[in-house]
Amino acid sequence: MTNNRKREAREKFLLGGIVVRAGLAGADRAFLLGGLTELASVVPGTDEHRRLRDIGEQAFKATSRDRGSSHIEEAAKWH
């Protein structure tokens, strides 16, 4: 496997892990792609971008602190 293919495989693996951490492993693929497409339209540096990034940072901290239970659903509630 070339270095580029290894890098791409690792990136896909890591992105899949994020989907699992978010509790969306069983979600419909079209739903996931639709949500990600919407996220792609959020302009970096905006209040919405910062809000979503904060939620993600909290979720990463919560899952790394306590692997036994996920706090992602709680962190992702709309304000």
VMD Tcl script that builds the backbone (N, CA, C; Angstrom):
set m [mol new atoms 237]
animate dup $m
set s [atomselect $m all]
$s set {name element resname resid chain x y z} {
  {N N MET 1 A 0.850 -1.170 0.000}
  {CA C MET 1 A 0.000 0.000 0.000}
  {C C MET 1 A 0.904 1.243 0.000}
  {N N THR 2 A 0.607 2.185 -0.868}
  {CA C THR 2 A 1.428 3.393 -0.935}
  {C C THR 2 A 1.144 4.292 0.256}
  {N N ASN 3 A 2.057 5.231 0.489}
  {CA C ASN 3 A 1.875 6.158 1.612}
  {C C ASN 3 A 0.599 6.971 1.475}
  {N N ASN 4 A 0.277 7.378 0.255}
  {CA C ASN 4 A -0.932 8.162 0.031}
  {C C ASN 4 A -2.181 7.336 0.354}
  {N N ARG 5 A -2.207 6.088 -0.062}
  {CA C ARG 5 A -3.355 5.216 0.233}
  {C C ARG 5 A -3.457 4.934 1.716}
  {N N LYS 6 A -2.332 4.774 2.390}
  {CA C LYS 6 A -2.342 4.568 3.839}
  {C C LYS 6 A -2.903 5.794 4.544}
  {N N ARG 7 A -2.488 6.969 4.096}
  {CA C ARG 7 A -2.966 8.213 4.692}
  {C C ARG 7 A -4.477 8.360 4.490}
  {N N GLU 8 A -4.948 8.048 3.269}
  {CA C GLU 8 A -6.384 8.132 2.984}
  {C C GLU 8 A -7.172 7.124 3.824}
  {N N ALA 9 A -6.640 5.915 3.967}
  {CA C ALA 9 A -7.310 4.881 4.768}
  {C C ALA 9 A -7.398 5.317 6.230}
  {N N ARG 10 A -6.319 5.882 6.745}
  {CA C ARG 10 A -6.319 6.350 8.130}
  {C C ARG 10 A -7.321 7.482 8.330}
  {N N GLU 11 A -7.387 8.406 7.379}
  {CA C GLU 11 A -8.342 9.514 7.466}
  {C C GLU 11 A -9.773 8.990 7.501}
  {N N LYS 12 A -10.076 8.029 6.643}
  {CA C LYS 12 A -11.422 7.444 6.625}
  {C C LYS 12 A -11.728 6.731 7.937}
  {N N PHE 13 A -10.747 6.026 8.465}
  {CA C PHE 13 A -10.903 5.335 9.740}
  {C C PHE 13 A -11.221 6.339 10.855}
  {N N LEU 14 A -10.475 7.437 10.901}
  {CA C LEU 14 A -10.686 8.452 11.935}
  {C C LEU 14 A -12.052 9.124 11.790}
  {N N LEU 15 A -12.445 9.408 10.555}
  {CA C LEU 15 A -13.756 10.021 10.334}
  {C C LEU 15 A -14.882 9.066 10.718}
  {N N GLY 16 A -14.703 7.788 10.441}
  {CA C GLY 16 A -15.686 6.793 10.862}
  {C C GLY 16 A -15.804 6.737 12.377}
  {N N GLY 17 A -14.673 6.890 13.066}
  {CA C GLY 17 A -14.683 6.918 14.524}
  {C C GLY 17 A -15.481 8.081 15.072}
  {N N ILE 18 A -15.424 9.208 14.377}
  {CA C ILE 18 A -16.202 10.382 14.802}
  {C C ILE 18 A -17.693 10.094 14.666}
  {N N VAL 19 A -18.073 9.429 13.593}
  {CA C VAL 19 A -19.486 9.065 13.400}
  {C C VAL 19 A -19.940 8.150 14.535}
  {N N VAL 20 A -19.103 7.189 14.909}
  {CA C VAL 20 A -19.439 6.281 16.003}
  {C C VAL 20 A -19.540 7.048 17.312}
  {N N ARG 21 A -18.581 7.929 17.594}
  {CA C ARG 21 A -18.615 8.718 18.832}
  {C C ARG 21 A -19.868 9.563 18.939}
  {N N ALA 22 A -20.340 10.038 17.811}
  {CA C ALA 22 A -21.545 10.867 17.801}
  {C C ALA 22 A -22.819 10.047 17.970}
  {N N GLY 23 A -22.679 8.722 18.024}
  {CA C GLY 23 A -23.850 7.872 18.179}
  {C C GLY 23 A -24.622 7.680 16.889}
  {N N LEU 24 A -23.948 7.876 15.746}
  {CA C LEU 24 A -24.630 7.812 14.459}
  {C C LEU 24 A -24.214 6.621 13.601}
  {N N ALA 25 A -23.611 5.616 14.217}
  {CA C ALA 25 A -23.137 4.464 13.450}
  {C C ALA 25 A -24.266 3.762 12.707}
  {N N GLY 26 A -25.453 3.773 13.267}
  {CA C GLY 26 A -26.587 3.103 12.633}
  {C C GLY 26 A -27.453 4.028 11.802}
  {N N ALA 27 A -27.042 5.271 11.657}
  {CA C ALA 27 A -27.859 6.240 10.925}
  {C C ALA 27 A -27.830 5.968 9.424}
  {N N ASP 28 A -28.866 6.386 8.778}
  {CA C ASP 28 A -28.981 6.282 7.326}
  {C C ASP 28 A -27.866 7.093 6.666}
  {N N ARG 29 A -27.198 6.514 5.687}
  {CA C ARG 29 A -26.067 7.185 5.035}
  {C C ARG 29 A -26.473 8.474 4.347}
  {N N ALA 30 A -27.665 8.512 3.759}
  {CA C ALA 30 A -28.139 9.738 3.112}
  {C C ALA 30 A -28.340 10.838 4.152}
  {N N PHE 31 A -28.856 10.455 5.323}
  {CA C PHE 31 A -29.026 11.412 6.414}
  {C C PHE 31 A -27.679 11.991 6.825}
  {N N LEU 32 A -26.680 11.115 6.992}
  {CA C LEU 32 A -25.342 11.570 7.374}
  {C C LEU 32 A -24.760 12.509 6.329}
  {N N LEU 33 A -24.860 12.138 5.074}
  {CA C LEU 33 A -24.310 12.974 4.016}
  {C C LEU 33 A -25.038 14.309 3.942}
  {N N GLY 34 A -26.341 14.296 4.134}
  {CA C GLY 34 A -27.107 15.545 4.142}
  {C C GLY 34 A -26.663 16.459 5.270}
  {N N GLY 35 A -26.479 15.880 6.452}
  {CA C GLY 35 A -26.022 16.675 7.588}
  {C C GLY 35 A -24.634 17.239 7.369}
  {N N LEU 36 A -23.747 16.429 6.838}
  {CA C LEU 36 A -22.380 16.891 6.583}
  {C C LEU 36 A -22.354 17.957 5.494}
  {N N THR 37 A -23.229 17.816 4.501}
  {CA C THR 37 A -23.325 18.826 3.446}
  {C C THR 37 A -23.776 20.163 4.025}
  {N N GLU 38 A -24.734 20.107 4.941}
  {CA C GLU 38 A -25.175 21.330 5.620}
  {C C GLU 38 A -24.034 21.934 6.430}
  {N N LEU 39 A -23.290 21.097 7.146}
  {CA C LEU 39 A -22.163 21.586 7.941}
  {C C LEU 39 A -21.113 22.251 7.065}
  {N N ALA 40 A -20.924 21.736 5.861}
  {CA C ALA 40 A -19.923 22.299 4.952}
  {C C ALA 40 A -20.258 23.734 4.562}
  {N N SER 41 A -21.521 24.123 4.696}
  {CA C SER 41 A -21.917 25.491 4.328}
  {C C SER 41 A -21.738 26.490 5.467}
  {N N VAL 42 A -21.385 26.005 6.658}
  {CA C VAL 42 A -21.170 26.904 7.796}
  {C C VAL 42 A -19.818 27.592 7.613}
  {N N VAL 43 A -19.842 28.903 7.611}
  {CA C VAL 43 A -18.632 29.692 7.367}
  {C C VAL 43 A -17.736 29.679 8.609}
  {N N PRO 44 A -16.469 29.285 8.435}
  {CA C PRO 44 A -15.535 29.305 9.569}
  {C C PRO 44 A -15.434 30.703 10.185}
  {N N GLY 45 A -15.374 30.728 11.496}
  {CA C GLY 45 A -15.249 32.000 12.209}
  {C C GLY 45 A -16.580 32.619 12.607}
  {N N THR 46 A -17.691 32.089 12.085}
  {CA C THR 46 A -18.999 32.630 12.451}
  {C C THR 46 A -19.412 32.102 13.819}
  {N N ASP 47 A -20.430 32.728 14.394}
  {CA C ASP 47 A -20.952 32.266 15.683}
  {C C ASP 47 A -21.408 30.816 15.599}
  {N N GLU 48 A -22.058 30.451 14.498}
  {CA C GLU 48 A -22.541 29.078 14.335}
  {C C GLU 48 A -21.372 28.101 14.268}
  {N N HIS 49 A -20.319 28.449 13.572}
  {CA C HIS 49 A -19.139 27.595 13.475}
  {C C HIS 49 A -18.521 27.406 14.862}
  {N N ARG 50 A -18.375 28.490 15.598}
  {CA C ARG 50 A -17.801 28.409 16.954}
  {C C ARG 50 A -18.683 27.563 17.868}
  {N N ARG 51 A -20.000 27.740 17.754}
  {CA C ARG 51 A -20.935 26.978 18.589}
  {C C ARG 51 A -20.800 25.481 18.316}
  {N N LEU 52 A -20.770 25.110 17.058}
  {CA C LEU 52 A -20.656 23.697 16.695}
  {C C LEU 52 A -19.293 23.133 17.085}
  {N N ARG 53 A -18.254 23.922 16.929}
  {CA C ARG 53 A -16.915 23.470 17.310}
  {C C ARG 53 A -16.835 23.254 18.820}
  {N N ASP 54 A -17.446 24.156 19.580}
  {CA C ASP 54 A -17.472 24.000 21.037}
  {C C ASP 54 A -18.180 22.710 21.444}
  {N N ILE 55 A -19.290 22.420 20.771}
  {CA C ILE 55 A -20.011 21.177 21.054}
  {C C ILE 55 A -19.110 19.981 20.778}
  {N N GLY 56 A -18.395 20.016 19.653}
  {CA C GLY 56 A -17.488 18.926 19.304}
  {C C GLY 56 A -16.366 18.768 20.302}
  {N N GLU 57 A -15.781 19.885 20.721}
  {CA C GLU 57 A -14.701 19.811 21.711}
  {C C GLU 57 A -15.205 19.223 23.024}
  {N N GLN 58 A -16.393 19.635 23.453}
  {CA C GLN 58 A -16.971 19.084 24.682}
  {C C GLN 58 A -17.222 17.587 24.539}
  {N N ALA 59 A -17.691 17.172 23.372}
  {CA C ALA 59 A -17.978 15.755 23.142}
  {C C ALA 59 A -16.694 14.930 23.159}
  {N N PHE 60 A -15.622 15.436 22.554}
  {CA C PHE 60 A -14.344 14.721 22.592}
  {C C PHE 60 A -13.843 14.592 24.024}
  {N N LYS 61 A -13.943 15.662 24.792}
  {CA C LYS 61 A -13.500 15.609 26.189}
  {C C LYS 61 A -14.341 14.631 26.990}
  {N N ALA 62 A -15.642 14.638 26.764}
  {CA C ALA 62 A -16.549 13.760 27.509}
  {C C ALA 62 A -16.267 12.300 27.197}
  {N N THR 63 A -16.048 11.964 25.935}
  {CA C THR 63 A -15.836 10.564 25.591}
  {C C THR 63 A -14.446 10.101 25.986}
  {N N SER 64 A -13.476 10.995 26.006}
  {CA C SER 64 A -12.139 10.566 26.430}
  {C C SER 64 A -12.079 10.418 27.949}
  {N N ARG 65 A -12.877 11.200 28.667}
  {CA C ARG 65 A -12.939 11.121 30.126}
  {C C ARG 65 A -13.682 9.886 30.579}
  {N N ASP 66 A -14.767 9.584 29.899}
  {CA C ASP 66 A -15.657 8.514 30.348}
  {C C ASP 66 A -16.080 7.663 29.162}
  {N N ARG 67 A -15.305 6.664 28.853}
  {CA C ARG 67 A -15.598 5.785 27.716}
  {C C ARG 67 A -16.855 4.949 27.962}
  {N N GLY 68 A -17.269 4.818 29.211}
  {CA C GLY 68 A -18.405 3.967 29.530}
  {C C GLY 68 A -19.740 4.544 29.112}
  {N N SER 69 A -19.860 5.853 29.061}
  {CA C SER 69 A -21.124 6.447 28.650}
  {C C SER 69 A -20.846 7.664 27.790}
  {N N SER 70 A -21.706 7.873 26.811}
  {CA C SER 70 A -21.514 8.973 25.869}
  {C C SER 70 A -22.289 10.199 26.319}
  {N N HIS 71 A -21.613 11.319 26.341}
  {CA C HIS 71 A -22.252 12.594 26.673}
  {C C HIS 71 A -22.460 13.422 25.423}
  {N N ILE 72 A -22.270 12.837 24.274}
  {CA C ILE 72 A -22.359 13.573 23.023}
  {C C ILE 72 A -23.783 14.067 22.773}
  {N N GLU 73 A -24.777 13.209 23.040}
  {CA C GLU 73 A -26.153 13.622 22.813}
  {C C GLU 73 A -26.483 14.852 23.647}
  {N N GLU 74 A -26.010 14.871 24.892}
  {CA C GLU 74 A -26.231 16.002 25.780}
  {C C GLU 74 A -25.538 17.250 25.259}
  {N N ALA 75 A -24.306 17.101 24.786}
  {CA C ALA 75 A -23.518 18.240 24.299}
  {C C ALA 75 A -24.088 18.779 22.998}
  {N N ALA 76 A -24.785 17.962 22.223}
  {CA C ALA 76 A -25.242 18.367 20.915}
  {C C ALA 76 A -26.631 19.010 20.919}
  {N N LYS 77 A -27.238 19.159 22.072}
  {CA C LYS 77 A -28.567 19.770 22.122}
  {C C LYS 77 A -28.502 21.192 21.588}
  {N N TRP 78 A -29.519 21.549 20.827}
  {CA C TRP 78 A -29.584 22.913 20.272}
  {C C TRP 78 A -29.881 23.896 21.373}
  {N N HIS 79 A -29.246 25.020 21.331}
  {CA C HIS 79 A -29.446 26.060 22.351}
  {C C HIS 79 A -30.485 27.041 21.892}
}
mol reanalyze $m
mol bondsrecalc $m
mol representation Tube
mol addrep $m
